[in-house]
Amino acid sequence: MREAVSVSYVKCGFCTAKNRCAACGAELTAELVKKPGITSAAVDLLQHSLQVDYSIDREELEDLLDGMGLLEE
């Protein structure tokens, strides 16, 4: 399933600037595609968006994104 998700990166563990930059988005994309059930992903923190192809159920996807700090609060 392909879906566009509105995201907000609130748990920046990749950089000390905490500025939600493109580099963090690229690193999050790389980490996300390593997760089971995620076929492809593209995180754009500047646009607060995620394009994701996945084979897990929607609740599992939400739990995964929440655990990575990517869901809107």
Backbone as JSON Lines, residues from 0, in Angstrom:
{"i":0,"aa":"M","n":[0.84,-1.16,0.0],"ca":[0.0,0.0,0.0],"c":[0.89,1.24,0.0]}
{"i":1,"aa":"R","n":[0.52,2.23,-0.76],"ca":[1.25,3.5,-0.81],"c":[0.4,4.56,-0.11]}
{"i":2,"aa":"E","n":[1.07,5.38,0.68],"ca":[0.34,6.4,1.43],"c":[1.21,7.62,1.65]}
{"i":3,"aa":"A","n":[0.56,8.77,1.69],"ca":[1.22,10.01,2.08],"c":[0.78,10.3,3.51]}
{"i":4,"aa":"V","n":[1.74,10.58,4.38],"ca":[1.47,10.8,5.79],"c":[2.06,12.14,6.2]}
{"i":5,"aa":"S","n":[1.29,12.91,6.97],"ca":[1.8,14.16,7.53],"c":[2.64,13.81,8.75]}
{"i":6,"aa":"V","n":[3.87,14.32,8.79],"ca":[4.78,13.99,9.88],"c":[5.37,15.24,10.51]}
{"i":7,"aa":"S","n":[5.85,15.07,11.7],"ca":[6.57,16.12,12.42],"c":[7.64,15.43,13.24]}
{"i":8,"aa":"Y","n":[8.88,15.74,12.99],"ca":[9.97,15.06,13.67],"c":[10.26,15.75,14.98]}
{"i":9,"aa":"V","n":[9.78,15.15,16.06],"ca":[9.92,15.77,17.37],"c":[11.03,15.14,18.21]}
{"i":10,"aa":"K","n":[11.6,14.03,17.78],"ca":[12.64,13.33,18.55],"c":[13.93,13.3,17.74]}
{"i":11,"aa":"C","n":[14.5,14.44,17.5],"ca":[15.7,14.51,16.67],"c":[16.88,13.91,17.42]}
{"i":12,"aa":"G","n":[17.27,12.72,17.03],"ca":[18.41,12.08,17.64],"c":[19.62,12.05,16.72]}
{"i":13,"aa":"F","n":[19.45,12.57,15.51],"ca":[20.51,12.49,14.52],"c":[21.43,13.71,14.53]}
{"i":14,"aa":"C","n":[20.88,14.89,14.85],"ca":[21.73,16.07,14.82],"c":[21.51,16.91,16.08]}
{"i":15,"aa":"T","n":[22.46,17.75,16.37],"ca":[22.34,18.6,17.55],"c":[21.65,19.91,17.25]}
{"i":16,"aa":"A","n":[21.47,20.25,15.97],"ca":[20.86,21.52,15.61],"c":[19.36,21.53,15.88]}
{"i":17,"aa":"K","n":[18.72,20.38,15.88],"ca":[17.28,20.25,16.1],"c":[16.49,21.14,15.14]}
{"i":18,"aa":"N","n":[16.98,21.28,13.92],"ca":[16.31,22.16,12.97],"c":[15.5,21.43,11.91]}
{"i":19,"aa":"R","n":[15.3,20.14,12.09],"ca":[14.47,19.35,11.18],"c":[14.91,19.52,9.72]}
{"i":20,"aa":"C","n":[16.18,19.33,9.51],"ca":[16.78,19.61,8.21],"c":[16.64,18.43,7.24]}
{"i":21,"aa":"A","n":[17.03,18.69,6.0],"ca":[16.97,17.68,4.95],"c":[17.87,16.49,5.26]}
{"i":22,"aa":"A","n":[19.01,16.74,5.89],"ca":[19.91,15.63,6.23],"c":[19.24,14.66,7.2]}
{"i":23,"aa":"C","n":[18.52,15.19,8.18],"ca":[17.79,14.32,9.1],"c":[16.73,13.52,8.35]}
{"i":24,"aa":"G","n":[16.06,14.16,7.4],"ca":[15.06,13.46,6.6],"c":[15.66,12.31,5.82]}
{"i":25,"aa":"A","n":[16.84,12.53,5.28],"ca":[17.52,11.47,4.53],"c":[17.92,10.32,5.45]}
{"i":26,"aa":"E","n":[18.41,10.65,6.63],"ca":[18.79,9.6,7.58],"c":[17.56,8.84,8.07]}
{"i":27,"aa":"L","n":[16.48,9.53,8.31],"ca":[15.23,8.87,8.72],"c":[14.7,7.98,7.62]}
{"i":28,"aa":"T","n":[14.79,8.43,6.37],"ca":[14.37,7.61,5.24],"c":[15.17,6.32,5.21]}
{"i":29,"aa":"A","n":[16.49,6.43,5.36],"ca":[17.35,5.25,5.34],"c":[17.0,4.28,6.47]}
{"i":30,"aa":"E","n":[16.71,4.81,7.65],"ca":[16.34,3.95,8.79],"c":[14.97,3.32,8.58]}
{"i":31,"aa":"L","n":[14.05,4.07,8.03],"ca":[12.69,3.57,7.83],"c":[12.64,2.42,6.85]}
{"i":32,"aa":"V","n":[13.4,2.5,5.76],"ca":[13.37,1.42,4.77],"c":[14.03,0.14,5.27]}
{"i":33,"aa":"K","n":[14.75,0.2,6.37],"ca":[15.33,-1.0,6.98],"c":[14.3,-1.78,7.8]}
{"i":34,"aa":"K","n":[13.17,-1.14,8.1],"ca":[12.17,-1.75,8.97],"c":[11.36,-2.8,8.21]}
{"i":35,"aa":"P","n":[11.03,-3.92,8.86],"ca":[10.22,-4.95,8.22],"c":[8.86,-4.39,7.79]}
{"i":36,"aa":"G","n":[8.47,-4.72,6.58],"ca":[7.17,-4.3,6.07],"c":[7.18,-2.97,5.36]}
{"i":37,"aa":"I","n":[8.34,-2.28,5.33],"ca":[8.45,-1.01,4.62],"c":[9.22,-1.26,3.32]}
{"i":38,"aa":"T","n":[8.56,-1.03,2.2],"ca":[9.16,-1.28,0.89],"c":[9.98,-0.09,0.42]}
{"i":39,"aa":"S","n":[9.4,1.1,0.57],"ca":[10.13,2.32,0.21],"c":[9.57,3.47,1.03]}
{"i":40,"aa":"A","n":[10.37,4.52,1.16],"ca":[9.96,5.68,1.95],"c":[10.74,6.9,1.49]}
{"i":41,"aa":"A","n":[10.12,8.06,1.69],"ca":[10.78,9.33,1.42],"c":[10.28,10.33,2.46]}
{"i":42,"aa":"V","n":[11.15,10.67,3.41],"ca":[10.81,11.62,4.47],"c":[11.28,13.0,4.05]}
{"i":43,"aa":"D","n":[10.37,13.97,4.1],"ca":[10.71,15.37,3.83],"c":[10.27,16.18,5.04]}
{"i":44,"aa":"L","n":[11.2,16.44,5.95],"ca":[10.86,17.14,7.19],"c":[10.5,18.59,6.95]}
{"i":45,"aa":"L","n":[11.08,19.21,5.92],"ca":[10.77,20.6,5.63],"c":[9.32,20.76,5.16]}
{"i":46,"aa":"Q","n":[8.81,19.75,4.47],"ca":[7.42,19.76,4.0],"c":[6.48,18.99,4.94]}
{"i":47,"aa":"H","n":[7.04,18.43,6.01],"ca":[6.27,17.65,6.98],"c":[5.52,16.5,6.3]}
{"i":48,"aa":"S","n":[6.21,15.79,5.41],"ca":[5.54,14.73,4.66],"c":[6.39,13.46,4.59]}
{"i":49,"aa":"L","n":[5.67,12.38,4.41],"ca":[6.28,11.06,4.22],"c":[5.5,10.35,3.15]}
{"i":50,"aa":"Q","n":[6.19,9.86,2.14],"ca":[5.61,8.97,1.15],"c":[6.14,7.59,1.49]}
{"i":51,"aa":"V","n":[5.24,6.65,1.7],"ca":[5.69,5.33,2.16],"c":[4.9,4.23,1.46]}
{"i":52,"aa":"D","n":[5.62,3.18,1.06],"ca":[5.03,1.95,0.55],"c":[5.25,0.91,1.64]}
{"i":53,"aa":"Y","n":[4.18,0.24,2.06],"ca":[4.3,-0.71,3.17],"c":[3.37,-1.89,3.0]}
{"i":54,"aa":"S","n":[3.71,-2.98,3.68],"ca":[2.89,-4.19,3.63],"c":[2.36,-4.58,5.02]}
{"i":55,"aa":"I","n":[2.68,-3.78,6.04],"ca":[2.16,-4.03,7.38],"c":[0.8,-3.34,7.5]}
{"i":56,"aa":"D","n":[0.06,-3.62,8.57],"ca":[-1.23,-2.94,8.69],"c":[-1.03,-1.51,9.17]}
{"i":57,"aa":"R","n":[-2.07,-0.7,9.02],"ca":[-1.98,0.74,9.3],"c":[-1.6,1.02,10.75]}
{"i":58,"aa":"E","n":[-2.13,0.24,11.67],"ca":[-1.8,0.44,13.09],"c":[-0.32,0.17,13.36]}
{"i":59,"aa":"E","n":[0.23,-0.86,12.73],"ca":[1.66,-1.15,12.87],"c":[2.5,-0.01,12.3]}
{"i":60,"aa":"L","n":[2.06,0.55,11.17],"ca":[2.77,1.67,10.57],"c":[2.75,2.86,11.52]}
{"i":61,"aa":"E","n":[1.6,3.17,12.09],"ca":[1.5,4.28,13.03],"c":[2.39,4.07,14.24]}
{"i":62,"aa":"D","n":[2.42,2.85,14.78],"ca":[3.29,2.54,15.92],"c":[4.76,2.74,15.55]}
{"i":63,"aa":"L","n":[5.14,2.29,14.37],"ca":[6.51,2.42,13.9],"c":[6.89,3.9,13.77]}
{"i":64,"aa":"L","n":[6.03,4.66,13.13],"ca":[6.31,6.09,12.93],"c":[6.33,6.83,14.26]}
{"i":65,"aa":"D","n":[5.44,6.48,15.16],"ca":[5.41,7.1,16.47],"c":[6.71,6.8,17.23]}
{"i":66,"aa":"G","n":[7.17,5.56,17.15],"ca":[8.41,5.16,17.81],"c":[9.63,5.9,17.27]}
{"i":67,"aa":"M","n":[9.55,6.32,16.01],"ca":[10.64,7.07,15.4],"c":[10.47,8.57,15.61]}
{"i":68,"aa":"G","n":[9.38,8.98,16.25],"ca":[9.14,10.4,16.5],"c":[8.61,11.15,15.29]}
{"i":69,"aa":"L","n":[7.96,10.43,14.37],"ca":[7.55,11.05,13.11],"c":[6.06,11.43,13.04]}
{"i":70,"aa":"L","n":[5.27,11.1,14.02],"ca":[3.85,11.43,13.92],"c":[3.55,12.79,14.48]}
{"i":71,"aa":"E","n":[2.6,13.45,13.84],"ca":[2.13,14.74,14.33],"c":[1.54,14.56,15.7]}
{"i":72,"aa":"E","n":[1.8,15.51,16.57],"ca":[1.25,15.44,17.93],"c":[-0.07,16.16,17.96]}
